[in-house]
Amino acid sequence: MIASATALGGVSVAHAAEVGPYVGVGVVASEHKYNLANDTSSGDRTSDEWSGKVYGGYQFDKTFALEGGYTDFGKSGYNYSVGTANGHIDSKSHSFYVAGKASMPVNDQFSLNGKLGLAYNKNTVNGSGLASSYAVGDKDRTGLYASVGAEYAINQKVSLSLDYEHYGKNDIEQGRKKGAFSLGARYNF
């Protein structure tokens, strides 16, 4: 990142938080976990899934912005057994969020930020065999969205961010867990 900023030629960044709209994309890493009654499987009940997000917002000044986005948490599955009886469960999750964002510049290129708002979470769970009792279909829930992170301005238009985002609970506790890490790239208009 430092080499990229240097190669772009000594632009006075004055922090990338220019007033106006912005858009971004990101890579998301989230934990998926299955807790099923009487499970005797030897498989791993936890997995890290990689997916993506898109977001946009409006920067009112160097400190405050309003942001909304869509995050896809990916799909995961787990083979479930009790003794010699088997089953399979899988889930797919996504979320829409809207939040206020506050930034605290550390220097001209680096800032810390926090976001607070609401997330609409949807979790689709399907099961077969022994896991069919967990097959509840689509469940949704609106919950608290909160995030902490850091942003690095490459120039006045482009910045990179790393955030931990808490999307709140799903209505069913199988599959995606509450939080995720995201690495994003943002473009200011």
N, C-alpha and C positions, 0 to 999 in steps of 0.2 A: 504494500500500500504506500509506503514511504517513497519507494522508487517511482511509482506511478505519479504521485503528487509532484515529485521533483521533475519528472519528465514532462509534465504539463506546463512547466515553465514559470515558476515564481509568481503565479497568480495570487493576488491578495485575496485570500479566501474570506476573511472577515466572517467566518462561520457560515456554513451553508444554509442556515435558517433564514433565507430570504422570505419576505412577505409574499404570499401567493400560494397557488395550488401546487401539489406534488403527487406523484404516483410512485409505487414501488412493487417489487417482487421479492420473494424470499424462499429459502429452503427451511423446512421445519422438521425437527426431530422430536418425536413424542413417544412416550412409553405406553405400551398396551399390556394389560395384565388380565388373566382369567383366574377367578377364585370359584371353583365348583365344588359342591358338597361331596364328600367321600371319594375324592379323586385319588386314584392309585397309579396314575400315569407317571412315567419316568421322564417325560418331556419337559421342556422349559415353559413355564406358564407366563413368562414375561418376554417381551420383544421390544426392540427399538425400531420404530417405523419412520421412514423418511418420506416427506411429501412437500407440498408447497403452499404458498399464500400470495395473494395480491392485495394491495391496499392503496388508499389514496387519502388525501386530506387537504386542509387549508392551514397554512402557517400565518397567524395573525401578527406576530412579531418574533423576536429572537427567543422568547420564552414560551409562548402558548400557541397550541394548534388543536384542531379538531380532526380526528382520523377515523376512518371506517375501513373494514376489510373482510375478506373471506379466507378462511384457512381450511385446507383439506388435511385431515390427519391420517389418511391412508386406510388400508384394510389389513386386518390380521386374522389369523385363525389358530385353533388349538384342537388337537385330538385328545379326547377325554375318555378315561376308562375307570371302571370300578370292577376290580377283579378281572374277569374275562369278557365282560360286557363293554362295548365301545360306543362312542359318539363323537361328533365334531361340532364345534361352535366357531363362528366367525363374526366379526363386527366391522363396520365401516362408519367413520365419523367425520363430521365437518362442522364449522362454526362461522357465523357472521358476527362481527363486533362493531361497536361505535364507542369512541372514548375521547375524553379530553387528554391532551398531552402537554406536559410541562418539561422544559429543557433547562439545564443549567450549564452554560458554557464553561469549560475549564481553560481553554485557550482558543485561538482562532480556528483550529481544526477539530478539536475534540470536545464533546459534550456528554453529559449524563442526562438521562431522561426517565420519566415515569408516566404511565398512562392509567386512567381509571374510567371505567364505563360499564357497559352491559354487553353480554354475549348471548346469542341464541344458538344453542348447541343441539345437534341432531345426531343420534346414535342408532344405527340399524343393526340388530343382532339376530342371527339365524342359527339354529341348531338342529342336529339330527341324532337319531339313536337316543342314548341316555341323556344327551344334552338338549333334547327337544323341549324340555320344560323351561329352558332358558331362552327359547326362540320366541321373543316377544315382538319382533318386527321393529317398526320405527318408534322411537321415543324421542321427544324433544323437551328442552328445558331452557329457560332464560335465567342467567345467573350473573354474578359479578365478574367483570373482566378487569384484571390488573396486570401491569407489566413494569419491569425495570430493565434498563439497558444503557448502552453507550452508542454513540454515533461518531464516525470519523469522516470529515469532509475532504474529499479528494480535490474538489474545486467548488465554485459557487453553484454549480448545477447538480453535481453527483456526490452522493455520500453513501457510506456503508454502515450498517448497524448490526449489533448483536444484542438480542433481548431474551429474557426469560418471561414468558407470558402465562398467566393463570386464567383459564377460560371458565372455571367453575365446573360443577358436577354435571354429569349426564343424569338422566332419570333412571338409568340402569347402570349398575356397577361392573359391567363386563366390557372389556375392550379398552378404549382410550382412557387414560388417567387425566387429571385436571390440568396439568401444566405441559409446556413445550418450550424448547429453545428454537429461536429463529435467527438466521443470518440473512440480512436483506440488503438490497441495493435500491436507492431512492433517487428520483430525478425531480428537480425543482424547475417549474416553468418560469 
